[in-house]
Structure formats: C-alpha cells, structure tokens
Amino acid sequence: MNKEMKQEASNILIIGAGPAGLSTAIQLKRYGLMPTLLEKEHAGGLLRNANLVENYPGFPEGIAGPKLISLLEKQIQRIGVDVIFDEIERLIFEDSWLAETKQTAYRPDVVIIATGTKPRPLPVEIPEQVKKRVFSEVWPLAEVEKQHVTIIGAGDAAFDYALNLAGRGNTVTILNRGSEVSCLPLLWDRARATPAISYREQTTLQRIESEASDGRLQLFTDDGSLTTDYLLSAIGRVPQLDFMAESVRLQKRKLMEFGKLYFVGDVHNGLFRQTAIAVGEGLRAAIEVYEKMSLQGR
C-alpha cells in the first residue's frame, strides 16, 4: 500500500510521548520549532502505572502517575503541540531518514527516540484462554476491586503495583523466585505493613491453567499452586527498539555525533529510569537540536 510522504516544517520527528518525548516537544515549541510527535497508544508512558511519584520536584506530597500525565497533556495542549497516535513500524537511514508508520511515511532531518521500554515476557506459556487475565502493566486493572491479583517480581514495579491494587480493596500475592527483594526499602516497608499484601519468596511459576468453572487462573509453582483472578508480570523491561532497522543500528554512533539521532528517557537509561531524568534529557536534546539548527542557519 502506498503511503503519503509527509514532511513537517521543522523536520524533527519525536517517537514516543512519555515524559521524555513530551518535554522535548515542549522545549522545541518554545524555540519556535514544531516537531512531529508520534505515540503508539497513550501519552505519558509508564507513568500511567505509577501509584505515587514521590521524587518529582514540585509535588511535596507526591503525585499519582495518571494525574501527572493529565498535567503534561494540558501543558502540551496549551502550547499547541499535537500528539499523533500512530505506531512506528520501521526506521531506516540510507543517506536520509525514512520513518514508516501504520498510516504515513516521514522524512525528517532529525529523529529523537523516546519509545521507552517493553516488558520481558513471562518464561512460561500463556494459554490463549487466559490471556485476558494476564498483564504486564497495572493500568488495565484500574477498575478492578475485591479481586485477588498475583504479581510475579520483586522490584520497584512489583511492590508499587501491589500497593496500588491493595489500596483499591484487592488482595495481592507477590511471588519472588529468589530470596532477595530489589525494591526501594520504603516500598518494602509499606507492603509489609499492608495486610492485603502477602509475599512468598523462593517461588517459581511453572505453569498457568484456566479454572474451568469460573475462568480464574490456576498457577502452578515449584512449591504448590494457587488460584487467582489476575496475573501481573513485573519481571523487568527492555528497550523498545523493534522498529529500528539494521541500517540505523550500524550507523547509530555516527548519527548521534552529527546530531541526527537522539535517545532520551527510559529507552536507554537502564537502572536510571526515572521521570525527572527523562524530562531533563528531553530538555537537553531539544536545546542541542536548536543549537545545531541555529548553526546551520535552520
């Protein structure tokens, strides 16, 4: 199928509308540049999963992730930046950029990748009949109440998800295949102080089946089994770069050196996946793009 070749006036393409992509777009707009901002699904990235963001400056009591997203959305709307909801399928560089989405093809001069991360898959098969009860993020369970949710994992996400769900009247069981937790001590302390949250260590998920009577999940582990309404995987995330062609991977360093390619936010930050860092990186990338364009006479 032929795709419309679309080229924006500023020739700047931002892929991803999480905190990093949004802050990049905001700063570019302040410079009088109008980037094209693409997002696959929802603006805000993983913030929609955050029960409480406590380390973002300016909110002394902390702020719920979805609330912070709504403020960011109001900000970009006020300054006139539109989020185009379209999924990037392929990003190629052969003398120039070609970014293909489901709907359009773009030929920008500069690409800023802010696509964040994707979940690591569970190491067990998920039967087709139970997939609607298995998740890798907590936001799809936002309306769930008085249910039992089992979480696999022992990091910040697992415990933050547990506190989120327990705060809405659910009971939660956290399964840790090891014996050590890797979450913030304050999350561990809060979870232990929450009666609705139970924690089991040295427990490895081996098989998932469906309860024939009510469709609930039967989880088989190396030390027994348990029945649950939903399963939530929080076993880590990896950069979301499936769309990046080999031509880009091979030339990545050179493209970055020449100011044609930037990575901002969680997509390249490993352990440093924090909202404040992502926002700062977005601002920095926007400033660098503007300075380079100014030198080139824009």
C-alpha positions as CSV (number, residue, x, y, z in Angstrom):
1,M,0.0,0.0,0.0
2,N,1.3,3.4,-0.9
3,K,1.8,5.8,2.0
4,E,1.6,9.5,1.9
5,M,5.1,11.1,2.2
6,K,4.7,13.7,4.9
7,Q,7.4,16.2,5.9
8,E,7.0,18.7,8.7
9,A,8.3,22.3,8.5
10,S,10.9,21.8,11.3
11,N,11.9,18.3,10.0
12,I,12.0,17.0,13.6
13,L,10.4,13.6,14.5
14,I,9.9,12.6,18.1
15,I,8.9,8.9,18.5
16,G,7.2,8.4,21.9
17,A,5.1,10.7,24.0
18,G,6.2,9.7,27.5
19,P,7.8,12.3,29.8
20,A,10.9,12.4,27.7
21,G,9.2,12.9,24.4
22,L,6.7,15.4,25.8
23,S,9.4,17.5,27.4
24,T,11.4,17.5,24.2
25,A,8.4,18.7,22.2
26,I,7.6,21.4,24.8
27,Q,11.1,22.9,24.7
28,L,11.3,22.7,20.9
29,K,8.0,24.6,20.6
30,R,9.3,27.3,22.9
31,Y,12.1,27.8,20.4
32,G,9.5,28.2,17.7
33,L,10.1,24.8,16.2
34,M,7.2,22.4,15.6
35,P,8.2,18.7,15.9
36,T,6.1,15.8,14.8
37,L,5.3,13.8,17.9
38,L,4.2,10.2,17.4
39,E,2.8,7.9,20.0
40,K,1.6,4.3,19.6
41,E,-1.2,4.3,22.3
42,H,-1.4,6.7,25.2
43,A,0.6,9.8,26.2
44,G,2.5,9.5,29.4
45,G,4.3,6.2,29.0
46,L,4.8,4.2,32.2
47,L,3.6,7.0,34.4
48,R,0.1,5.6,34.0
49,N,1.2,2.7,36.1
50,A,2.7,4.8,38.9
51,N,0.8,4.6,42.2
52,L,2.7,7.6,43.6
53,V,5.6,9.6,42.2
54,E,7.4,10.9,45.2
55,N,10.7,12.1,43.7
56,Y,9.5,14.6,41.1
57,P,10.2,18.1,42.2
58,G,7.3,20.5,42.9
59,F,4.9,18.0,44.5
60,P,5.7,17.8,48.2
61,E,3.1,15.1,48.9
62,G,3.9,13.2,45.7
63,I,1.6,12.8,42.8
64,A,-0.2,9.9,41.2
65,G,1.2,8.9,37.8
66,P,-2.1,9.4,35.9
67,K,-2.5,12.9,37.5
68,L,1.0,13.9,36.4
69,I,0.1,12.7,32.9
70,S,-3.0,14.8,32.8
71,L,-0.9,17.9,33.7
72,L,1.6,17.2,31.0
73,E,-1.2,16.7,28.5
74,K,-2.8,20.1,29.5
75,Q,0.6,21.7,29.1
76,I,1.3,20.4,25.5
77,Q,-2.3,21.3,24.5
78,R,-1.8,24.8,25.8
79,I,1.3,25.5,23.8
80,G,-0.1,23.9,20.7
81,V,1.7,20.5,20.3
82,D,-0.4,17.7,18.9
83,V,0.3,14.1,19.6
84,I,-0.3,11.9,16.5
85,F,-1.4,8.5,17.6
86,D,0.2,6.2,15.1
87,E,2.6,3.3,15.5
88,I,6.1,3.4,14.1
89,E,6.8,0.3,12.1
90,R,10.3,0.9,10.6
91,L,13.0,3.5,11.0
92,I,15.7,3.4,8.2
93,F,18.7,5.6,7.4
94,E,20.1,5.4,4.0
95,D,21.6,8.8,3.2
96,S,18.5,10.2,4.8
97,W,15.8,9.2,7.2
98,L,12.7,7.2,6.4
99,A,10.2,6.6,9.2
100,E,7.3,4.4,8.3
101,T,4.2,4.2,10.5
102,K,0.9,2.3,10.0
103,Q,-0.6,5.4,8.3
104,T,2.2,7.6,7.0
105,A,5.9,7.8,6.0
106,Y,8.0,10.7,7.3
107,R,11.3,12.0,6.0
108,P,12.7,14.1,8.9
109,D,16.2,15.6,9.3
110,V,16.4,14.7,13.0
111,V,14.9,11.8,14.9
112,I,14.5,11.7,18.6
113,I,13.7,8.3,20.0
114,A,11.7,8.3,23.3
115,T,10.0,5.0,23.0
116,G,10.7,3.7,26.5
117,T,10.7,0.0,27.3
118,K,8.6,-3.1,26.8
119,P,8.1,-5.9,29.3
120,R,10.2,-9.0,29.4
121,P,7.9,-12.0,28.5
122,L,7.0,-14.5,31.2
123,P,9.2,-17.6,30.9
124,V,6.1,-19.8,30.7
125,E,3.4,-20.4,28.1
126,I,0.3,-18.3,28.5
127,P,-2.7,-20.4,27.2
128,E,-4.9,-18.5,24.8
129,Q,-8.0,-18.8,27.0
130,V,-6.3,-17.0,29.9
131,K,-4.6,-14.1,28.1
132,K,-7.3,-11.7,29.0
133,R,-6.4,-12.2,32.7
134,V,-2.6,-11.8,32.3
135,F,-1.0,-8.4,32.2
136,S,2.5,-6.7,32.3
137,E,1.3,-3.3,33.4
138,V,-1.1,-2.4,36.2
139,W,-3.2,0.3,34.4
140,P,-5.6,-2.2,32.7
141,L,-6.6,-3.2,36.2
142,A,-7.5,0.3,37.3
143,E,-11.2,-0.5,37.7
144,V,-10.6,-3.9,39.4
145,E,-11.8,-4.2,43.0
146,K,-12.2,-7.0,45.6
147,Q,-10.3,-9.5,43.4
148,H,-7.1,-11.5,44.0
149,V,-4.1,-10.5,41.9
150,T,-0.8,-12.4,41.8
151,I,2.3,-10.4,40.9
152,I,5.5,-12.0,39.7
153,G,8.6,-10.0,40.5
154,A,10.4,-8.4,43.4
155,G,11.5,-4.9,42.2
156,D,10.0,-1.4,42.5
157,A,7.3,-2.1,39.9
158,A,6.1,-5.3,41.6
159,F,5.7,-3.6,45.0
160,D,4.3,-0.3,43.6
161,Y,1.7,-2.3,41.7
162,A,0.8,-4.3,44.8
163,L,0.3,-1.1,46.9
164,N,-1.8,0.4,44.1
165,L,-4.1,-2.7,43.9
166,A,-4.3,-3.2,47.6
167,G,-5.3,0.4,48.0
168,R,-8.5,-0.3,46.0
169,G,-9.7,-3.3,48.0
170,N,-7.9,-6.1,46.3
171,T,-5.8,-8.8,47.9
172,V,-2.4,-9.3,46.4
173,T,0.2,-12.1,46.5
174,I,3.8,-11.3,45.3
175,L,5.8,-14.3,44.1
176,N,9.6,-13.9,44.1
177,R,11.7,-16.6,42.5
178,G,14.6,-15.6,44.7
179,S,15.1,-14.7,48.3
180,E,16.0,-11.0,48.0
181,V,13.9,-8.0,47.0
182,S,15.3,-5.3,44.8
183,C,12.7,-2.6,45.5
184,L,13.1,0.6,47.5
185,P,13.1,0.0,51.2
186,L,10.1,2.3,51.7
187,L,8.1,0.2,49.3
188,W,9.1,-3.0,51.1
189,D,8.1,-1.4,54.4
190,R,4.8,-0.2,53.1
191,A,3.9,-3.6,51.6
192,R,4.8,-5.4,54.8
193,A,2.5,-3.0,56.7
194,T,-0.4,-3.7,54.3
195,P,-2.5,-6.7,55.5
196,A,-3.9,-7.3,52.0
197,I,-0.4,-8.0,50.5
198,S,1.3,-11.3,51.1
199,Y,4.8,-12.1,49.9
200,R,6.3,-15.5,49.0
201,E,9.9,-16.0,48.2
202,Q,11.8,-18.9,46.5
203,T,8.6,-19.5,44.5
204,T,8.9,-20.0,40.7
205,L,5.9,-20.0,38.4
206,Q,6.0,-23.2,36.2
207,R,2.6,-23.4,34.6
208,I,-0.7,-21.5,34.0
209,E,-4.0,-23.1,33.6
210,S,-7.6,-21.9,33.5
211,E,-10.2,-22.9,36.1
212,A,-12.9,-24.5,34.0
213,S,-15.7,-23.4,36.3
214,D,-15.2,-19.6,36.5
215,G,-12.2,-18.8,34.2
216,R,-9.9,-17.8,37.1
217,L,-6.2,-18.7,36.8
218,Q,-4.6,-21.8,38.4
219,L,-0.9,-21.0,38.9
220,F,1.4,-24.0,39.5
221,T,4.7,-23.2,41.2
222,D,7.6,-25.3,42.3
223,D,6.1,-25.4,45.8
224,G,2.4,-25.9,45.1
225,S,-0.4,-24.0,43.4
226,L,-2.7,-21.1,43.9
227,T,-5.9,-19.7,42.3
228,T,-6.1,-16.1,41.4
229,D,-8.3,-13.7,39.4
230,Y,-5.4,-11.9,37.6
231,L,-1.7,-12.4,37.0
232,L,0.6,-9.4,36.7
233,S,4.1,-9.8,35.4
234,A,6.8,-7.3,36.7
235,I,10.0,-9.2,35.9
236,G,11.8,-6.4,34.2
237,R,11.7,-4.4,31.0
238,V,14.0,-3.9,27.9
239,P,14.4,-1.0,25.4
240,Q,11.6,-0.7,22.9
241,L,13.6,-0.6,19.6
242,D,12.0,-3.3,17.5
243,F,11.3,-0.8,14.7
244,M,14.9,0.3,14.3
245,A,16.4,-1.1,11.1
246,E,19.9,-2.6,10.9
247,S,21.0,0.4,8.9
248,V,20.3,2.6,11.9
249,R,22.0,0.3,14.4
250,L,25.1,0.1,12.3
251,Q,25.3,3.9,12.0
252,K,24.0,4.8,15.4
253,R,27.1,6.4,16.8
254,K,27.8,8.5,13.7
255,L,24.2,9.7,13.5
256,M,24.3,10.7,17.2
257,E,27.7,12.5,16.7
258,F,26.2,14.5,13.7
259,G,23.1,15.5,15.7
260,K,20.7,13.5,13.5
261,L,19.7,10.9,16.2
262,Y,19.0,11.3,19.9
263,F,17.9,8.8,22.5
264,V,16.0,10.2,25.5
265,G,14.4,8.7,28.6
266,D,13.9,5.1,29.6
267,V,14.8,3.7,26.1
268,H,18.5,4.0,27.0
269,N,18.6,4.6,30.7
270,G,18.8,1.1,32.3
271,L,18.7,1.5,36.0
272,F,18.2,5.2,35.7
273,R,14.6,5.0,34.6
274,Q,13.1,8.0,36.4
275,T,10.7,10.6,35.3
276,A,12.8,13.5,36.3
277,I,15.8,12.1,34.4
278,A,13.7,11.5,31.3
279,V,12.3,15.1,31.4
280,G,15.8,16.5,31.8
281,E,17.1,14.5,28.9
282,G,14.3,15.7,26.7
283,L,15.1,19.3,27.5
284,R,18.8,18.7,26.8
285,A,18.0,17.1,23.5
286,A,15.8,20.0,22.4
287,I,18.4,22.5,23.3
288,E,21.1,20.6,21.3
289,V,18.8,20.3,18.3
290,Y,18.0,24.0,18.4
291,E,21.7,25.0,18.7
292,K,22.7,22.8,15.8
293,M,19.9,24.1,13.6
294,S,20.9,27.6,14.5
295,L,24.5,27.0,13.4
296,Q,23.2,25.5,10.2
297,G,21.0,28.5,9.6
298,R,17.9,26.4,10.1
